[in-house]
Amino acid sequence: MNKSHKHKGFTLVELMVTIAIVGILLALAAPNFSEMVARSKLKSALNEWQSSFYFAQAEAMRLKEKIHFCASSDGESCSNSGNYNQGWIVLYQSGKPDRVLRDVPPPDMSNNIDITFNGTTHTSTRAHIIFAPTGRIDGGFGGATVSFAYNDGKTTAIKLVVSNEGRLHIE
């Protein structure tokens, strides 16, 4: 009796070749994936900053008062730096105790994102934005750039331009 047995499955050689091919493909994809994650974190921080900017502008028009949009390390008061890495606030200073309308914590707790505000007035530099009751930026604001950079040395920074009228666009 001659019986033919068919074996189902993979040989060890076939399995090792498949694992090697998968390993090579993953090694090629990993750098692109990490850059994509970094870019996504930058865009998320940028969107959060833009959202707070437009919120402050809308609140100035709604309350018909000046509203401050500034970097803050404690979530309660404006810092005098243009470093938004530690977070930022939307602040209502009405003569009474200041009221924080929005407190945004740092967008990246691992400190890999660097957010730098470079603003000017007609006479000096300024580290924060004050919205007038009309929604325009107050105080002789001459425009600004906000740079969102990832500290990996590979990912391209995103620059956001703030016009003196209170409009944003990505450069």
Sequence and secondary structure as in RCSB ss.txt:
>XXXX:A:sequence
MNKSHKHKGFTLVELMVTIAIVGILLALAAPNFSEMVARSKLKSALNEWQSSFYFAQAEAMRLKEKIHFCASSDG
ESCSNSGNYNQGWIVLYQSGKPDRVLRDVPPPDMSNNIDITFNGTTHTSTRAHIIFAPTGRIDGGFGGATVSFAY
NDGKTTAIKLVVSNEGRLHIE
>XXXX:A:secstr
        S  HHHHHHHHHHHHHHHHHHHHHHHHHHHHHHHHHHHHHHHHHHHHHHHHHHHHTS EEEEE SSS
SS  SSSBGGG EEEEE  SSS EEEEEE  S TTS EEEEEEEEESSSEESSEEE TTSSB SSEEEEEEEEEE
TTSSS  EEEEE TTS EEE 
